[in-house]
Amino acid sequence: MTRAVPWWGRRRVGPVMCLVVFLLTLAAPQWSQSAPRTGRPLDLSADVAFVVDQETGEVLVRKNARAVLPIASLTKLMTGLVIAKAGLPLDERIAITSADVDRVKGSSSRLRVGTNLTRRQALRLALMSSENRAAHALARTYPGGESAFVSAMNIQARQLGMQHTRYVEPTGLSSHNRSSALDLALLTDAAYEEPLLRRFSTAAGYRLPTRHGSVQYVNTNRLVRSGTWKIGLQKTGYISEAGQCLLMQARLAGRKVIMVLLNSAGKLARLRDAERLREWIAANHGRRKK
């Protein structure tokens, strides 16, 4: 059964405040921000932006947050959540096969066909480095195969109250995987409850041993690698139909926030948008020490 209201405030401020926040969110315009203390407007390249305080439910920034768009590899966070909840043995070895090769976009991969790795390693690579073959192998080796896995993704989405989300495959290569920023905030909050997803998505790098020699992978999110952000969970994404996408749980200006950016204009645009949001939130919504 899906929840009647979003998650923000539910666990911490009770049903009355949750309903108030929900109604205010519905009434808010598609592009809104609180009156800035600095007087500086917030200029973002992303078509969609949503930032919410994870603890209080206060919506700090909202831009086209209900728009339903392709989400690219943000899909892999749901892939990871399904695996985390499935209880499958993470040390079981799985093989990369020709079935895992991308025939949608023709993207390359350093995971050769025939590579054997553990389910744990595949999950790490899917979340940290957005490895498409790893994500597909996780779905393919799920009980019932890929179709059962995709069904589990959509069931999980409904259980989280993600009313405008649909998955057709586990990697994000298909533009038919679609969601909204509001729905993705729900997903981020749920995924944050899983320590393994937090740890793997925020690892800076990993060296995978294979029979052809070790392969070094790095996090696709430069903000993780920069060491200047306190990021608790993250996922990046890109296909041409979705543009540059980013979701994060992070600590900004004394707040635990969830941030979602969809369809930023260029490769570095989502990072610049995130930096602008951090600066703007610090100036306008930072929690002052008493």
C-alpha positions as CSV (number, residue, x, y, z in Angstrom):
1,M,0.0,0.0,0.0
2,T,1.5,3.4,-1.0
3,R,1.7,6.2,1.5
4,A,-0.9,9.0,1.1
5,V,1.7,11.7,1.8
6,P,5.4,12.2,1.1
7,W,8.0,11.1,3.6
8,W,9.2,14.4,4.8
9,G,8.3,15.1,8.4
10,R,6.5,11.8,8.8
11,R,8.9,10.1,11.1
12,R,9.9,13.2,13.1
13,V,7.2,15.8,13.2
14,G,4.0,13.7,13.1
15,P,1.0,13.4,10.8
16,V,-0.4,16.9,11.3
17,M,2.8,18.7,10.3
18,C,3.4,16.1,7.5
19,L,0.0,17.0,6.1
20,V,0.7,20.7,6.3
21,V,4.0,20.3,4.5
22,F,2.3,18.2,1.9
23,L,-0.4,20.7,1.2
24,L,2.0,23.6,1.1
25,T,4.1,21.6,-1.4
26,L,1.2,21.0,-3.6
27,A,0.2,24.7,-3.5
28,A,3.7,25.9,-4.2
29,P,4.5,27.1,-7.8
30,Q,6.7,24.9,-9.9
31,W,9.7,27.3,-9.4
32,S,10.0,28.6,-5.9
33,Q,12.5,29.5,-3.3
34,S,12.3,31.2,0.1
35,A,13.0,34.9,0.1
36,P,16.8,35.1,0.0
37,R,18.6,36.9,2.8
38,T,21.3,37.8,0.4
39,G,19.1,39.2,-2.3
40,R,20.9,37.1,-4.9
41,P,18.6,35.0,-7.2
42,L,19.4,31.3,-7.7
43,D,20.4,30.7,-11.3
44,L,20.4,27.0,-12.2
45,S,21.0,25.3,-15.5
46,A,19.0,22.2,-14.6
47,D,15.5,22.0,-15.9
48,V,14.4,20.3,-12.6
49,A,15.7,21.0,-9.1
50,F,14.4,19.9,-5.7
51,V,16.1,20.4,-2.3
52,V,14.4,19.4,1.0
53,D,15.6,19.2,4.6
54,Q,15.6,15.5,5.3
55,E,14.8,16.0,9.0
56,T,12.2,18.7,9.1
57,G,10.7,18.4,5.6
58,E,11.2,22.0,4.8
59,V,11.3,22.4,1.0
60,L,14.3,24.8,0.3
61,V,14.2,24.8,-3.5
62,R,11.7,23.6,-6.0
63,K,11.8,23.9,-9.7
64,N,9.6,21.7,-11.9
65,A,9.7,19.1,-9.2
66,R,6.7,17.2,-10.5
67,A,7.9,17.0,-14.1
68,V,8.3,13.4,-15.2
69,L,11.5,12.9,-17.2
70,P,14.0,10.2,-18.2
71,I,16.4,9.6,-15.3
72,A,19.3,7.7,-16.8
73,S,21.6,6.0,-14.3
74,L,19.7,7.4,-11.3
75,T,17.9,4.2,-12.0
76,K,20.7,2.3,-10.5
77,L,19.9,3.5,-7.0
78,M,16.6,1.6,-7.2
79,T,18.6,-1.4,-8.6
80,G,20.8,-1.2,-5.5
81,L,17.8,-0.8,-3.2
82,V,16.1,-3.9,-4.6
83,I,19.4,-5.9,-4.2
84,A,19.9,-4.6,-0.6
85,K,16.4,-5.7,0.4
86,A,16.5,-9.1,-1.4
87,G,18.7,-10.8,1.0
88,L,20.7,-12.6,-1.7
89,P,24.2,-13.8,-0.8
90,L,26.5,-10.8,-1.6
91,D,29.6,-13.0,-1.8
92,E,28.1,-15.3,-4.4
93,R,30.0,-15.1,-7.7
94,I,28.3,-14.0,-10.8
95,A,29.6,-13.9,-14.4
96,I,29.3,-11.1,-16.9
97,T,27.8,-12.6,-20.1
98,S,26.9,-11.4,-23.6
99,A,23.4,-10.7,-22.3
100,D,24.9,-7.9,-20.2
101,V,26.3,-6.0,-23.2
102,D,24.5,-2.7,-23.9
103,R,22.6,-3.0,-27.1
104,V,20.4,0.1,-26.4
105,K,23.1,2.8,-26.5
106,G,26.2,0.8,-27.5
107,S,28.1,2.0,-24.5
108,S,31.5,0.5,-23.6
109,S,32.5,-1.3,-20.5
110,R,35.7,-2.4,-18.9
111,L,33.9,-5.5,-17.5
112,R,34.7,-8.0,-20.1
113,V,32.4,-10.8,-21.0
114,G,33.5,-13.8,-19.0
115,T,34.5,-11.7,-15.9
116,N,33.6,-13.3,-12.6
117,L,32.9,-11.1,-9.6
118,T,30.8,-11.2,-6.5
119,R,27.4,-9.7,-6.2
120,R,28.9,-7.3,-3.7
121,Q,31.5,-6.1,-6.2
122,A,28.9,-5.7,-8.9
123,L,26.7,-3.6,-6.6
124,R,29.7,-1.5,-5.7
125,L,30.6,-0.8,-9.3
126,A,27.0,-0.1,-10.3
127,L,26.5,2.5,-7.6
128,M,30.0,4.0,-7.5
129,S,31.0,3.9,-11.2
130,S,27.6,3.5,-12.8
131,E,28.8,0.2,-14.4
132,N,26.0,-0.9,-16.8
133,R,27.1,-4.5,-17.2
134,A,27.4,-4.8,-13.4
135,A,23.8,-3.5,-12.9
136,H,22.4,-5.7,-15.6
137,A,24.1,-8.7,-14.2
138,L,22.6,-8.0,-10.8
139,A,19.1,-8.0,-12.4
140,R,19.8,-11.0,-14.6
141,T,20.9,-13.2,-11.7
142,Y,18.0,-12.2,-9.5
143,P,15.5,-15.0,-8.8
144,G,13.1,-15.1,-11.8
145,G,15.6,-13.1,-14.0
146,E,15.5,-9.6,-15.3
147,S,11.7,-9.4,-15.8
148,A,11.2,-10.3,-12.1
149,F,13.8,-7.8,-11.0
150,V,12.1,-5.0,-13.0
151,S,8.8,-5.9,-11.5
152,A,10.4,-5.7,-8.0
153,M,11.7,-2.3,-8.9
154,N,8.3,-1.0,-9.8
155,I,6.7,-2.7,-6.7
156,Q,9.3,-1.0,-4.5
157,A,8.6,2.3,-6.2
158,R,4.8,2.0,-5.4
159,Q,5.6,1.0,-1.8
160,L,7.6,4.2,-1.4
161,G,4.8,6.3,-2.8
162,M,6.7,7.1,-6.1
163,Q,3.5,7.6,-8.0
164,H,5.0,9.0,-11.2
165,T,7.9,6.5,-11.6
166,R,8.2,3.6,-14.1
167,Y,11.1,1.3,-14.7
168,V,11.6,-0.9,-17.7
169,E,15.2,-2.1,-17.2
170,P,17.8,-1.9,-14.4
171,T,20.6,0.3,-15.9
172,G,19.0,3.6,-17.0
173,L,20.1,3.2,-20.6
174,S,16.5,3.3,-21.7
175,S,14.8,6.7,-21.8
176,H,11.6,4.9,-20.8
177,N,12.8,4.8,-17.2
178,R,11.1,7.9,-15.9
179,S,10.5,9.7,-12.7
180,S,10.1,13.1,-11.0
181,A,12.3,14.9,-8.6
182,L,9.7,14.4,-5.8
183,D,9.7,10.7,-6.4
184,L,13.5,10.5,-6.5
185,A,13.7,12.3,-3.2
186,L,11.5,9.5,-1.7
187,L,13.9,7.0,-3.2
188,T,17.0,8.8,-1.9
189,D,15.5,8.9,1.6
190,A,14.7,5.2,1.6
191,A,18.1,4.2,0.1
192,Y,19.9,6.3,2.8
193,E,18.6,3.8,5.3
194,E,20.7,1.1,3.8
195,P,24.4,1.3,5.1
196,L,25.7,-0.7,2.1
197,L,24.2,1.8,-0.4
198,R,25.6,4.7,1.5
199,R,29.1,3.2,1.6
200,F,29.3,2.0,-2.0
201,S,27.8,5.1,-3.6
202,T,30.2,7.4,-1.8
203,A,33.4,5.4,-2.2
204,A,36.0,7.4,-4.1
205,G,37.5,4.4,-5.9
206,Y,37.9,0.7,-6.1
207,R,40.4,-1.7,-7.7
208,L,38.7,-4.8,-9.1
209,P,40.9,-7.9,-9.5
210,T,40.2,-9.9,-12.6
211,R,42.0,-12.7,-14.5
212,H,43.2,-10.0,-17.0
213,G,44.7,-7.9,-14.2
214,S,43.2,-5.4,-11.8
215,V,41.0,-2.6,-13.1
216,Q,40.8,0.7,-11.3
217,Y,37.4,2.4,-11.0
218,V,36.6,5.8,-9.7
219,N,33.4,7.5,-8.5
220,T,31.5,9.2,-11.3
221,N,30.7,12.1,-9.0
222,R,33.5,14.5,-8.8
223,L,32.1,16.1,-5.6
224,V,32.7,12.8,-3.8
225,R,36.3,12.8,-5.1
226,S,36.9,16.4,-4.2
227,G,36.6,15.8,-0.5
228,T,35.0,19.2,0.1
229,W,31.4,17.8,0.5
230,K,29.8,15.7,3.3
231,I,27.9,13.4,1.1
232,G,26.0,10.5,2.6
233,L,24.6,8.9,-0.5
234,Q,24.7,9.9,-4.2
235,K,24.1,8.8,-7.8
236,T,24.9,10.4,-11.1
237,G,23.3,9.8,-14.5
238,Y,23.5,10.7,-18.2
239,I,21.9,9.7,-21.4
240,S,21.2,12.2,-24.2
241,E,17.4,12.1,-23.5
242,A,17.9,12.8,-19.8
243,G,20.8,15.2,-19.8
244,Q,23.1,15.4,-16.8
245,C,21.4,14.2,-13.6
246,L,22.4,14.0,-10.0
247,L,20.8,13.1,-6.7
248,M,22.5,13.3,-3.3
249,Q,22.0,13.2,0.4
250,A,24.5,15.6,1.9
251,R,25.1,17.9,4.9
252,L,24.9,21.5,3.9
253,A,25.0,24.5,6.3
254,G,24.1,22.4,9.3
255,R,21.3,20.6,7.6
256,K,20.8,17.1,6.3
257,V,19.3,17.7,2.8
258,I,18.3,15.7,-0.2
259,M,19.1,17.3,-3.5
260,V,17.8,16.2,-7.0
261,L,18.9,17.8,-10.3
262,L,17.6,16.6,-13.7
263,N,18.6,17.6,-17.2
264,S,21.5,20.0,-16.5
265,A,22.9,21.3,-19.7
266,G,26.5,20.1,-19.8
267,K,28.9,17.6,-18.2
268,L,30.0,20.1,-15.5
269,A,26.7,21.9,-15.3
270,R,25.2,19.6,-12.6
271,L,28.3,20.2,-10.5
272,R,28.1,23.9,-10.9
273,D,24.4,23.7,-10.0
274,A,25.2,21.7,-6.9
275,E,27.8,24.2,-5.8
276,R,25.4,27.1,-6.4
277,L,22.8,25.3,-4.3
278,R,25.3,24.8,-1.5
279,E,26.2,28.4,-1.5
280,W,22.6,29.6,-1.7
281,I,21.4,27.3,1.1
282,A,24.3,28.4,3.3
283,A,23.4,32.1,2.7
284,N,19.7,31.7,3.0
285,H,18.9,28.6,5.0
286,G,22.0,27.9,7.1
287,R,21.3,27.0,10.7
288,R,22.9,29.6,12.9
289,K,24.7,28.3,16.1
290,K,23.2,29.6,19.3
